[in-house]
Amino acid sequence: MITVHTVEALRRAVSEARAGGARVGFVPTMGNLHSGHVALVTRAKTRADFIVASIFVNPLQFGPNEDLASYPRTLAADQDKLAAAGCDLLFAPNVDEMYPNGQAMQTRVSVPGVSEGLCGGSRPGHFDGVATVVTKLFNMVQPDVAVFGQKDFQQLAVIRTLVRDLNLPIEIIGEPTVRAEDGLALSSRNGYLDADQRARAPHLHRALKALGEAIEAGRTDHAELIEQALAELREAGLRPDYLEIRDALTLGPARADSTELVLVAAAFLGTTRLIDNLIVRPPSHA
């Protein structure tokens, strides 16, 4: 695996791969990689010949009181993981390379509708930052296929909508969430949790599983089910940000005719914000 830090070097390497007939796969990340990221690379390798990963902690998607300064930056360890997974090229730019005219003067990309509410409501401007950097990276790499984790369900929906609306010729693949043995979704931010918080963190997934089982058993009193799940989270020491039942295909409100539902949640443990989701099928569509 080779590592490049400039757009010019990235484009040169990708052009050489394409000249050899390679199909290009892309996995964008913010680094501090774990097994979930490795799974994205592994999936990309099933759909492409030349795999590009990026590591860039994107300041545009962090709010003023979020963890931009403290976000773990572990380039050397990340390079080892990517190389072992079979990644061919790592693009690791700095902020000036990505935003040469400064962030204030950067053209922004906004995806209305699907980016609103949920994490978009809790983190104003977050998805504009995500959509902007992903659009830039797509234009730099020009991949045939890109792989994103389903743990960030709303982000995946934003990317799918972005690609569709801007007519980008990129296949977007969602890779299922990778979890620890106790069910906690793997995240680069899990390292912020102390021992007690780490022991409590799996309650987020357990609450979603219990909610999903109730829906699959035929319960339709969604408001009551959500209140029960929120009470369970609070009792376990988590501070819920949101917990909602949405249509999995549109991310709009759940409807009686929704064939798939997604249970989406975010909760705090101390200052650490955890997110998770679970796809369920109502019994009429199981």
JOZINOR-V49436 format. One record per run of one state. SS is the DSSP state (@ for helix, = for strand, . for the rest). FROM is the first residue (numbers start at 1). LEN is the number of residues. If there is no record, write none. Layout:
ss=SS from=FROM len=LEN
ss=SS from=FROM len=LEN
//
This chain:
ss=. from=1 len=1
ss== from=2 len=3
ss=. from=5 len=2
ss=@ from=7 len=13
ss=. from=20 len=4
ss== from=24 len=6
ss=. from=30 len=5
ss=@ from=35 len=11
ss=. from=46 len=4
ss== from=50 len=6
ss=. from=56 len=3
ss=@ from=59 len=3
ss=. from=62 len=13
ss=@ from=75 len=11
ss=. from=86 len=3
ss== from=89 len=3
ss=. from=92 len=3
ss=@ from=95 len=4
ss=. from=99 len=20
ss=@ from=119 len=4
ss=. from=123 len=3
ss=@ from=126 len=16
ss=. from=142 len=3
ss== from=145 len=5
ss=. from=150 len=3
ss=@ from=153 len=13
ss=. from=166 len=5
ss== from=171 len=5
ss=. from=176 len=3
ss== from=179 len=1
ss=. from=180 len=5
ss== from=185 len=1
ss=. from=186 len=2
ss=@ from=188 len=5
ss=. from=193 len=2
ss=@ from=195 len=7
ss=. from=202 len=1
ss=@ from=203 len=14
ss=. from=217 len=5
ss=@ from=222 len=14
ss=. from=236 len=3
ss== from=239 len=9
ss=. from=248 len=5
ss== from=253 len=1
ss=. from=254 len=7
ss== from=261 len=9
ss=. from=270 len=2
ss== from=272 len=9
ss=. from=281 len=2
ss=@ from=283 len=3
ss=. from=286 len=1
//
